[in-house]
Amino acid sequence: MSEENMTQLFEKLNDLKKVFSYGEKLIPVIHSLGEFMKETVPLLENINQSIAESTAKIPKATNQIQSVTSATEMATTEILDLVDVLNNDLIDIEKTMLDVLVKEKDKEDFLKSLIPMLNKENAELFIDDFLSKNSSAEKLGELLLQVGKMKNDSNNIAVSLQVQDITAQQLATVNHLIESVQEKLSALIEDFDNTKILDNHEINLPDNASFDPNARYSKSSVPQQEVDSIFNQKSQKASQAEIDKLFS
């Protein structure tokens, strides 16, 4: 074997020595990585199980929110119906009182028209005294003011109840987001260990449910028909891009 071949052999042996030396340093790192994986896998399994349990409970929570919304909507509708009945009664009372007030004025005018025909001394004083003691015009005027105030208060109640519509829209938004999150979590779990989430609770949302994530309560004198028109507009969907961003 020539000297040149011997030199090449020693170079190769030297390179092999470096490889073994590097391997000796790498083995503890690989060992540590293996230990880390042993500790991490149970943690990931626990996280996976926790997510699966939470995801399975989402439909029940969503349906409970919907039940509360439906009950609130029903109660609000009943209150609005009572307010409408009250308003109608107040309108009838106001109309009757106005008729009585007109008749009182006619009676007063009639009695005063008799003064020239009586031709008796102190007739005017007598009729004025009679009217002041028996006229109900002033009291009717005060009652009409009270009836007007009651009508205004009942209208304010009807307008204030728009808060129920606002709440329903916000809860519908929450339901939509919860449903989307559930779908994403289920997909993640299926990708992780091919386990399908058992869904024992179907999410039941009304087909005509409308929601506005930016809905806010505002105390104003907006007519109820305008409020209803706003809430009956085409359903608005929460941004799917924002939901996807949570899982990107």
ZADO-1210 file (C-alpha; in nm, 4 decimals, padded with zeros to 6 digits):
<atoms>
<atom x="00.0000" y="00.0000" z="00.0000" code="MET" pos="1"/>
<atom x="00.1410" y="00.3302" z="-00.1073" code="SER" pos="2"/>
<atom x="00.2000" y="00.6250" z="00.1182" code="GLU" pos="3"/>
<atom x="-00.0701" y="00.8210" z="-00.0659" code="GLU" pos="4"/>
<atom x="-00.3257" y="00.5478" z="00.0010" code="ASN" pos="5"/>
<atom x="-00.2272" y="00.5378" z="00.3655" code="MET" pos="6"/>
<atom x="-00.2767" y="00.9134" z="00.3887" code="THR" pos="7"/>
<atom x="-00.6242" y="00.8874" z="00.2382" code="GLN" pos="8"/>
<atom x="-00.7093" y="00.6016" z="00.4755" code="LEU" pos="9"/>
<atom x="-00.6063" y="00.8050" z="00.7788" code="PHE" pos="10"/>
<atom x="-00.8110" y="01.1004" z="00.6507" code="GLU" pos="11"/>
<atom x="-01.1156" y="00.8768" z="00.6148" code="LYS" pos="12"/>
<atom x="-01.0584" y="00.7327" z="00.9606" code="LEU" pos="13"/>
<atom x="-01.0263" y="01.0843" z="01.0981" code="ASN" pos="14"/>
<atom x="-01.3550" y="01.1825" z="00.9317" code="ASP" pos="15"/>
<atom x="-01.5179" y="00.8698" z="01.0730" code="LEU" pos="16"/>
<atom x="-01.3861" y="00.9615" z="01.4175" code="LYS" pos="17"/>
<atom x="-01.5474" y="01.3043" z="01.3850" code="LYS" pos="18"/>
<atom x="-01.8765" y="01.1418" z="01.2855" code="VAL" pos="19"/>
<atom x="-01.8676" y="00.9159" z="01.5916" code="PHE" pos="20"/>
<atom x="-01.7735" y="01.2103" z="01.8084" code="SER" pos="21"/>
<atom x="-02.0679" y="01.4100" z="01.6732" code="TYR" pos="22"/>
<atom x="-02.2934" y="01.1070" z="01.7239" code="GLY" pos="23"/>
<atom x="-02.1854" y="01.0827" z="02.0883" code="GLU" pos="24"/>
<atom x="-02.2894" y="01.4454" z="02.1363" code="LYS" pos="25"/>
<atom x="-02.6163" y="01.3962" z="01.9446" code="LEU" pos="26"/>
<atom x="-02.7304" y="01.0855" z="02.1334" code="ILE" pos="27"/>
<atom x="-02.8104" y="01.2746" z="02.4607" code="PRO" pos="28"/>
<atom x="-03.0072" y="01.5303" z="02.2607" code="VAL" pos="29"/>
<atom x="-03.2069" y="01.2554" z="02.0916" code="ILE" pos="30"/>
<atom x="-03.2576" y="01.0898" z="02.4282" code="HIS" pos="31"/>
<atom x="-03.3842" y="01.4166" z="02.5782" code="SER" pos="32"/>
<atom x="-03.6144" y="01.4644" z="02.2818" code="LEU" pos="33"/>
<atom x="-03.7534" y="01.1151" z="02.3334" code="GLY" pos="34"/>
<atom x="-03.8157" y="01.1860" z="02.7016" code="GLU" pos="35"/>
<atom x="-03.9848" y="01.5122" z="02.6072" code="PHE" pos="36"/>
<atom x="-04.2132" y="01.3298" z="02.3637" code="MET" pos="37"/>
<atom x="-04.2997" y="01.0724" z="02.6312" code="LYS" pos="38"/>
<atom x="-04.4070" y="01.3533" z="02.8624" code="GLU" pos="39"/>
<atom x="-04.5826" y="01.5538" z="02.5906" code="THR" pos="40"/>
<atom x="-04.7972" y="01.2791" z="02.4389" code="VAL" pos="41"/>
<atom x="-05.0074" y="01.2202" z="02.7551" code="PRO" pos="42"/>
<atom x="-05.0534" y="01.5958" z="02.7875" code="LEU" pos="43"/>
<atom x="-05.1726" y="01.6198" z="02.4275" code="LEU" pos="44"/>
<atom x="-05.4072" y="01.3276" z="02.4857" code="GLU" pos="45"/>
<atom x="-05.5530" y="01.5030" z="02.7911" code="ASN" pos="46"/>
<atom x="-05.5957" y="01.8238" z="02.5918" code="ILE" pos="47"/>
<atom x="-05.7589" y="01.6278" z="02.3118" code="ASN" pos="48"/>
<atom x="-05.9984" y="01.4593" z="02.5543" code="GLN" pos="49"/>
<atom x="-06.0819" y="01.7909" z="02.7206" code="SER" pos="50"/>
<atom x="-06.1547" y="01.9540" z="02.3838" code="ILE" pos="51"/>
<atom x="-06.3686" y="01.6568" z="02.2826" code="ALA" pos="52"/>
<atom x="-06.5732" y="01.6762" z="02.6039" code="GLU" pos="53"/>
<atom x="-06.6174" y="02.0527" z="02.5723" code="SER" pos="54"/>
<atom x="-06.7132" y="02.0255" z="02.2071" code="THR" pos="55"/>
<atom x="-06.9756" y="01.7625" z="02.2868" code="ALA" pos="56"/>
<atom x="-07.1351" y="02.0016" z="02.5391" code="LYS" pos="57"/>
<atom x="-07.1550" y="02.2951" z="02.2958" code="ILE" pos="58"/>
<atom x="-07.4869" y="02.1944" z="02.1292" code="PRO" pos="59"/>
<atom x="-07.6608" y="02.1644" z="02.4673" code="LYS" pos="60"/>
<atom x="-07.5393" y="02.5096" z="02.5713" code="ALA" pos="61"/>
<atom x="-07.6492" y="02.6540" z="02.2389" code="THR" pos="62"/>
<atom x="-07.9958" y="02.5027" z="02.2677" code="ASN" pos="63"/>
<atom x="-08.0273" y="02.6346" z="02.6231" code="GLN" pos="64"/>
<atom x="-07.9445" y="02.9848" z="02.4984" code="ILE" pos="65"/>
<atom x="-08.2080" y="02.9451" z="02.2276" code="GLN" pos="66"/>
<atom x="-08.4650" y="02.8282" z="02.4848" code="SER" pos="67"/>
<atom x="-08.3994" y="03.1329" z="02.7021" code="VAL" pos="68"/>
<atom x="-08.4287" y="03.3583" z="02.3969" code="THR" pos="69"/>
<atom x="-08.7595" y="03.1990" z="02.2954" code="SER" pos="70"/>
<atom x="-08.9014" y="03.2309" z="02.6476" code="ALA" pos="71"/>
<atom x="-08.7949" y="03.5956" z="02.6660" code="THR" pos="72"/>
<atom x="-08.9439" y="03.6641" z="02.3248" code="GLU" pos="73"/>
<atom x="-09.2734" y="03.5050" z="02.4271" code="MET" pos="74"/>
<atom x="-09.2902" y="03.7078" z="02.7499" code="ALA" pos="75"/>
<atom x="-09.2056" y="04.0268" z="02.5612" code="THR" pos="76"/>
<atom x="-09.4783" y="03.9572" z="02.3057" code="THR" pos="77"/>
<atom x="-09.7332" y="03.9099" z="02.5845" code="GLU" pos="78"/>
<atom x="-09.6258" y="04.2371" z="02.7472" code="ILE" pos="79"/>
<atom x="-09.6527" y="04.4192" z="02.4142" code="LEU" pos="80"/>
<atom x="-10.0008" y="04.2745" z="02.3633" code="ASP" pos="81"/>
<atom x="-10.1057" y="04.4041" z="02.7060" code="LEU" pos="82"/>
<atom x="-09.9550" y="04.7434" z="02.6264" code="VAL" pos="83"/>
<atom x="-10.1563" y="04.7527" z="02.3029" code="ASP" pos="84"/>
<atom x="-10.4763" y="04.6713" z="02.4941" code="VAL" pos="85"/>
<atom x="-10.3939" y="04.9414" z="02.7489" code="LEU" pos="86"/>
<atom x="-10.3304" y="05.1933" z="02.4719" code="ASN" pos="87"/>
<atom x="-10.6615" y="05.1104" z="02.3054" code="ASN" pos="88"/>
<atom x="-10.8469" y="05.1500" z="02.6364" code="ASP" pos="89"/>
<atom x="-10.6775" y="05.4834" z="02.6991" code="LEU" pos="90"/>
<atom x="-10.7712" y="05.6014" z="02.3496" code="ILE" pos="91"/>
<atom x="-11.1367" y="05.5100" z="02.4160" code="ASP" pos="92"/>
<atom x="-11.1299" y="05.6854" z="02.7542" code="ILE" pos="93"/>
<atom x="-10.9698" y="05.9927" z="02.6020" code="GLU" pos="94"/>
<atom x="-11.2302" y="06.0044" z="02.3253" code="LYS" pos="95"/>
<atom x="-11.5170" y="05.9740" z="02.5754" code="THR" pos="96"/>
<atom x="-11.3726" y="06.2447" z="02.7975" code="MET" pos="97"/>
<atom x="-11.3298" y="06.4772" z="02.5001" code="LEU" pos="98"/>
<atom x="-11.6953" y="06.4229" z="02.4089" code="ASP" pos="99"/>
<atom x="-11.7998" y="06.5029" z="02.7657" code="VAL" pos="100"/>
<atom x="-11.5783" y="06.8116" z="02.7652" code="LEU" pos="101"/>
<atom x="-11.7412" y="06.9346" z="02.4440" code="VAL" pos="102"/>
<atom x="-12.0859" y="06.8823" z="02.5958" code="LYS" pos="103"/>
<atom x="-11.9806" y="07.0731" z="02.9070" code="GLU" pos="104"/>
<atom x="-11.8719" y="07.3638" z="02.6895" code="LYS" pos="105"/>
<atom x="-12.1985" y="07.3507" z="02.4963" code="ASP" pos="106"/>
<atom x="-12.3921" y="07.3525" z="02.8240" code="LYS" pos="107"/>
<atom x="-12.1948" y="07.6524" z="02.9466" code="GLU" pos="108"/>
<atom x="-12.2562" y="07.8419" z="02.6228" code="ASP" pos="109"/>
<atom x="-12.6265" y="07.7575" z="02.6357" code="PHE" pos="110"/>
<atom x="-12.6717" y="07.8801" z="02.9922" code="LEU" pos="111"/>
<atom x="-12.4873" y="08.2018" z="02.9166" code="LYS" pos="112"/>
<atom x="-12.7093" y="08.2554" z="02.6137" code="SER" pos="113"/>
<atom x="-13.0101" y="08.2586" z="02.8484" code="LEU" pos="114"/>
<atom x="-12.8876" y="08.5648" z="03.0389" code="ILE" pos="115"/>
<atom x="-13.0312" y="08.8260" z="02.7967" code="PRO" pos="116"/>
<atom x="-13.3657" y="08.6428" z="02.7861" code="MET" pos="117"/>
<atom x="-13.4126" y="08.6218" z="03.1629" code="LEU" pos="118"/>
<atom x="-13.4194" y="08.9992" z="03.2145" code="ASN" pos="119"/>
<atom x="-13.3774" y="08.9456" z="03.5810" code="LYS" pos="120"/>
<atom x="-13.1439" y="09.1250" z="03.8138" code="GLU" pos="121"/>
<atom x="-12.8346" y="08.9272" z="03.9088" code="ASN" pos="122"/>
<atom x="-12.9154" y="08.6569" z="03.6461" code="ALA" pos="123"/>
<atom x="-12.5623" y="08.6662" z="03.5108" code="GLU" pos="124"/>
<atom x="-12.4133" y="08.6297" z="03.8580" code="LEU" pos="125"/>
<atom x="-12.6484" y="08.3398" z="03.9296" code="PHE" pos="126"/>
<atom x="-12.5550" y="08.1502" z="03.6123" code="ILE" pos="127"/>
<atom x="-12.1820" y="08.2142" z="03.6593" code="ASP" pos="128"/>
<atom x="-12.2075" y="08.0879" z="04.0162" code="ASP" pos="129"/>
<atom x="-12.3987" y="07.7799" z="03.8977" code="PHE" pos="130"/>
<atom x="-12.1405" y="07.7041" z="03.6303" code="LEU" pos="131"/>
<atom x="-11.8477" y="07.7467" z="03.8667" code="SER" pos="132"/>
<atom x="-12.0023" y="07.4990" z="04.1110" code="LYS" pos="133"/>
<atom x="-12.1287" y="07.2416" z="03.8598" code="ASN" pos="134"/>
<atom x="-11.8893" y="07.2581" z="03.5644" code="SER" pos="135"/>
<atom x="-11.6562" y="06.9592" z="03.5191" code="SER" pos="136"/>
<atom x="-11.4529" y="07.1112" z="03.2384" code="ALA" pos="137"/>
<atom x="-11.1490" y="07.1914" z="03.4519" code="GLU" pos="138"/>
<atom x="-11.1370" y="06.8458" z="03.6102" code="LYS" pos="139"/>
<atom x="-11.1855" y="06.6824" z="03.2722" code="LEU" pos="140"/>
<atom x="-10.8920" y="06.8830" z="03.1391" code="GLY" pos="141"/>
<atom x="-10.6710" y="06.7584" z="03.4224" code="GLU" pos="142"/>
<atom x="-10.7829" y="06.3989" z="03.3636" code="LEU" pos="143"/>
<atom x="-10.7107" y="06.4319" z="02.9931" code="LEU" pos="144"/>
<atom x="-10.3570" y="06.5412" z="03.0761" code="LEU" pos="145"/>
<atom x="-10.3157" y="06.2330" z="03.2982" code="GLN" pos="146"/>
<atom x="-10.4519" y="06.0058" z="03.0250" code="VAL" pos="147"/>
<atom x="-10.2096" y="06.1614" z="02.7771" code="GLY" pos="148"/>
<atom x="-09.9219" y="06.0959" z="03.0182" code="LYS" pos="149"/>
<atom x="-10.0306" y="05.7325" z="03.0600" code="MET" pos="150"/>
<atom x="-10.0429" y="05.6883" z="02.6810" code="LYS" pos="151"/>
<atom x="-09.6941" y="05.8338" z="02.6507" code="ASN" pos="152"/>
<atom x="-09.5640" y="05.6032" z="02.9258" code="ASP" pos="153"/>
<atom x="-09.7143" y="05.2945" z="02.7614" code="SER" pos="154"/>
<atom x="-09.5591" y="05.3933" z="02.4292" code="ASN" pos="155"/>
<atom x="-09.2225" y="05.4329" z="02.6032" code="ASN" pos="156"/>
<atom x="-09.2617" y="05.0818" z="02.7464" code="ILE" pos="157"/>
<atom x="-09.3242" y="04.9427" z="02.3979" code="ALA" pos="158"/>
<atom x="-09.0180" y="05.1214" z="02.2606" code="VAL" pos="159"/>
<atom x="-08.8019" y="05.0130" z="02.5557" code="SER" pos="160"/>
<atom x="-08.8917" y="04.6502" z="02.4915" code="LEU" pos="161"/>
<atom x="-08.6836" y="04.6658" z="02.1757" code="GLN" pos="162"/>
<atom x="-08.4030" y="04.5608" z="02.4114" code="VAL" pos="163"/>
<atom x="-08.5431" y="04.2075" z="02.3821" code="GLN" pos="164"/>
<atom x="-08.4933" y="04.2154" z="02.0060" code="ASP" pos="165"/>
<atom x="-08.1389" y="04.3443" z="02.0579" code="ILE" pos="166"/>
<atom x="-08.0682" y="04.0640" z="02.3082" code="THR" pos="167"/>
<atom x="-08.2128" y="03.8024" z="02.0741" code="ALA" pos="168"/>
<atom x="-07.9904" y="03.9212" z="01.7902" code="GLN" pos="169"/>
<atom x="-07.6789" y="03.9182" z="02.0090" code="GLN" pos="170"/>
<atom x="-07.7584" y="03.5676" z="02.1362" code="LEU" pos="171"/>
<atom x="-07.8183" y="03.4486" z="01.7806" code="ALA" pos="172"/>
<atom x="-07.4730" y="03.5814" z="01.6955" code="THR" pos="173"/>
<atom x="-07.3250" y="03.3891" z="01.9904" code="VAL" pos="174"/>
<atom x="-07.5053" y="03.0735" z="01.8781" code="ASN" pos="175"/>
<atom x="-07.3670" y="03.1088" z="01.5270" code="HIS" pos="176"/>
<atom x="-07.0122" y="03.1561" z="01.6559" code="LEU" pos="177"/>
<atom x="-07.0451" y="02.8628" z="01.8973" code="ILE" pos="178"/>
<atom x="-07.1667" y="02.6387" z="01.6165" code="GLU" pos="179"/>
<atom x="-06.8762" y="02.7446" z="01.3946" code="SER" pos="180"/>
<atom x="-06.6233" y="02.6890" z="01.6751" code="VAL" pos="181"/>
<atom x="-06.7700" y="02.3436" z="01.7377" code="GLN" pos="182"/>
<atom x="-06.7253" y="02.2509" z="01.3726" code="GLU" pos="183"/>
<atom x="-06.3633" y="02.3702" z="01.3777" code="LYS" pos="184"/>
<atom x="-06.2827" y="02.1857" z="01.7013" code="LEU" pos="185"/>
<atom x="-06.4434" y="01.8671" z="01.5717" code="SER" pos="186"/>
<atom x="-06.2381" y="01.8913" z="01.2534" code="ALA" pos="187"/>
<atom x="-05.9171" y="01.9433" z="01.4541" code="LEU" pos="188"/>
<atom x="-05.9859" y="01.6410" z="01.6727" code="ILE" pos="189"/>
<atom x="-06.0685" y="01.4219" z="01.3738" code="GLU" pos="190"/>
<atom x="-05.7436" y="01.5302" z="01.2067" code="ASP" pos="191"/>
<atom x="-05.5491" y="01.4618" z="01.5264" code="PHE" pos="192"/>
<atom x="-05.6550" y="01.1049" z="01.6005" code="ASP" pos="193"/>
<atom x="-05.9358" y="01.0216" z="01.3546" code="ASN" pos="194"/>
<atom x="-06.1867" y="01.0344" z="01.6402" code="THR" pos="195"/>
<atom x="-06.5342" y="01.1587" z="01.5538" code="LYS" pos="196"/>
<atom x="-06.7075" y="01.3657" z="01.8199" code="ILE" pos="197"/>
<atom x="-07.0286" y="01.2018" z="01.9339" code="LEU" pos="198"/>
<atom x="-07.2969" y="01.4687" z="01.9061" code="ASP" pos="199"/>
<atom x="-07.5934" y="01.3718" z="02.1232" code="ASN" pos="200"/>
<atom x="-07.7481" y="01.7189" z="02.1094" code="HIS" pos="201"/>
<atom x="-07.8523" y="01.8653" z="01.7805" code="GLU" pos="202"/>
<atom x="-07.8290" y="02.2416" z="01.7581" code="ILE" pos="203"/>
<atom x="-08.1730" y="02.3744" z="01.6732" code="ASN" pos="204"/>
<atom x="-08.1745" y="02.7310" z="01.5454" code="LEU" pos="205"/>
<atom x="-08.4771" y="02.8974" z="01.3851" code="PRO" pos="206"/>
<atom x="-08.4481" y="02.9253" z="01.0085" code="ASP" pos="207"/>
<atom x="-08.5731" y="03.2843" z="01.0169" code="ASN" pos="208"/>
<atom x="-08.3550" y="03.3956" z="01.3071" code="ALA" pos="209"/>
<atom x="-08.1934" y="03.7284" z="01.2337" code="SER" pos="210"/>
<atom x="-07.8994" y="03.8637" z="01.4216" code="PHE" pos="211"/>
<atom x="-07.6833" y="04.1699" z="01.4245" code="ASP" pos="212"/>
<atom x="-07.3500" y="04.1437" z="01.6133" code="PRO" pos="213"/>
<atom x="-07.3448" y="04.5244" z="01.6412" code="ASN" pos="214"/>
<atom x="-07.6988" y="04.5581" z="01.7763" code="ALA" pos="215"/>
<atom x="-07.7332" y="04.8150" z="02.0539" code="ARG" pos="216"/>
<atom x="-08.0219" y="04.9317" z="02.2698" code="TYR" pos="217"/>
<atom x="-08.1269" y="05.2910" z="02.2141" code="SER" pos="218"/>
<atom x="-08.4097" y="05.4596" z="02.4044" code="LYS" pos="219"/>
<atom x="-08.5905" y="05.6597" z="02.1403" code="SER" pos="220"/>
<atom x="-08.9402" y="05.7308" z="02.0139" code="SER" pos="221"/>
<atom x="-08.9025" y="05.5244" z="01.6967" code="VAL" pos="222"/>
<atom x="-09.2441" y="05.3849" z="01.5939" code="PRO" pos="223"/>
<atom x="-09.2781" y="05.0134" z="01.6623" code="GLN" pos="224"/>
<atom x="-09.3473" y="04.9373" z="01.2959" code="GLN" pos="225"/>
<atom x="-09.0086" y="05.0863" z="01.2046" code="GLU" pos="226"/>
<atom x="-08.8407" y="04.8784" z="01.4756" code="VAL" pos="227"/>
<atom x="-09.0125" y="04.5624" z="01.3484" code="ASP" pos="228"/>
<atom x="-08.9078" y="04.6473" z="00.9936" code="SER" pos="229"/>
<atom x="-08.5450" y="04.6709" z="01.1013" code="ILE" pos="230"/>
<atom x="-08.5534" y="04.3392" z="01.2875" code="PHE" pos="231"/>
<atom x="-08.7290" y="04.1586" z="01.0010" code="ASN" pos="232"/>
<atom x="-08.4557" y="04.2407" z="00.7521" code="GLN" pos="233"/>
<atom x="-08.2557" y="03.9628" z="00.5865" code="LYS" pos="234"/>
<atom x="-08.0425" y="03.7641" z="00.8319" code="SER" pos="235"/>
<atom x="-07.6850" y="03.8795" z="00.8631" code="GLN" pos="236"/>
<atom x="-07.4113" y="03.6153" z="00.8915" code="LYS" pos="237"/>
<atom x="-07.1049" y="03.6537" z="01.1108" code="ALA" pos="238"/>
<atom x="-06.7817" y="03.6781" z="00.9152" code="SER" pos="239"/>
<atom x="-06.6568" y="03.3262" z="00.8410" code="GLN" pos="240"/>
<atom x="-06.3114" y="03.4693" z="00.7750" code="ALA" pos="241"/>
<atom x="-06.2907" y="03.5875" z="01.1355" code="GLU" pos="242"/>
<atom x="-06.3896" y="03.2415" z="01.2579" code="ILE" pos="243"/>
<atom x="-06.1347" y="03.0713" z="01.0324" code="ASP" pos="244"/>
<atom x="-05.8680" y="03.3121" z="01.1588" code="LYS" pos="245"/>
<atom x="-05.9070" y="03.1657" z="01.5085" code="LEU" pos="246"/>
<atom x="-05.7859" y="02.8292" z="01.3819" code="PHE" pos="247"/>
<atom x="-05.5242" y="02.9386" z="01.1282" code="SER" pos="248"/>
</atoms>
